[in-house]
């Protein structure tokens, strides 16, 4: 386009644009509506995705939980069907051989009496290594702490409580510093877990259990066998290698065929995360498509109106052609009009969507159960970029096809008096 | 007759409309020469090919066959944008139905060809004011077409046709939509323009109108049947 073309197109556009405020308003409104829809859909999708991911990861990431089982293969003269029962001292051996991963054991009793004052509650008791806290996201509320190395070394009688269990036992009272009887032994409460929404778990929700040092557990309950053995890989991509290594170590210690896959029941959360990521991606695509289709309806509306305008102005276009308008000068104003409507509508829609998302963000998540699972609508740059791309293409097409029709008008045919 | 006074040179012009199954031959070989300063009336009954001829003369369409030179330029094979430029520079159209753009003022209507011609806004303003003054509408510049009478609308259209100082003024039944008094005024205006040196071609079926021209070309069934000067 030459500068002259631009001048002519702008002149014609200015002459036609001032005549059609009502139509412009309606068209812009339809684009704005479409934009709001797509942005909100994508924002809800993004919020839901993030929340689902947070909830799923509330148990921890890159964990492989090992439930002991029994052998299914004869190995070096030993029969099949032997139960493998890991003990506390296996943990140190594993840590020494696979330093790239965290290893801990857990012991558990399902129903243990926990008494405070006159109140006795039946709760779950877990004995764990102190390193369990961070990877398993047992974050203490302000004023408390999780177990530490000294608690474990000195077999201290300290307990960290899930927040729901803490409320069952203590009600509105602050539990930290109080003494609690567990199996008639006194324990000091050192911390209460911060609230979290957890959607995956093994052996119950974290909010409902009491956690004590594994060494204390052994001393008080008098058991040495682990309920589960957990391996936490620092990086998800190392998990397979770490697990293979751990299996070799244990196979050597207990004398079983390393290829025997009946020895352990393993839940590898890395695999679950991959599936979850795919589901979330699918969800996002789904929302995106619905949103895009809505926006397309808006753009079809624009194109429709522009077609009507072309038809209504056939004679006018013919006259302009007779007066010497080149094809580009006829199509230019239509393209410009289509793009302007889309641009202004898109801008207005984005403003409205941002306003709605901002207002929703002001609702406290604490009290709203729905929001704990659905998350908060979140607008992100990729969403913005996708919307701009869709709008831009649609706007161009909405102007292009009517403009092409306008350019195809035969001036000779339109100018005859009817 | 020197070659540079030839405005329109048509040789063996044919126009065939292909309507799918049927081919209609609207013009069957037209030879026409119009020189500078002539006032030609093209007459003929409806369906004779007048309108087709006018479209070809005005470069709104291209011939199927034959050669057409407009002011020395062979336009028979021009593309759409080149034809648009030729129309802008060389042809001033006046239509039966006026064909003014209804939503813009008389001033802006007359300005339109100047915009297409790439004339600067300052020069456009002077030119439009001069033209509207010439057709007696200096006080109607900001009026929309709907606020004008038929005769006034046609004057605006004539001012618009003259805007780019075209080589030929091409009028298609210019008085067809006007009462006899307004029609007479318009023909008076054409005569004045011709007297000032303009080349005018009027297409009409009204013989009283045609007799004001200097020459009458009669078309019948796609051919020129008579071509003679009007006795003064």
Interface residues (C-beta under 8 A of the other chain):
Chain A: X4 X7 X8 X11 X12 X15 X16 X19 X315 X316 X318 X319 X320 X321 X322 X323 X324 X325 X326 X327 X328 X329 X410 X411 X412 X415 X416 X417 X418
Chain B: X51 X55 X58 X60 X61 X80 X81 X84 X85 X87 X88 X89 X93 X95 X96 X97 X99 X100 X101 X102 X103 X104 X108 X112 X113 X115 X116 X117 X118 X160 X164 X172 X173 X176 X177
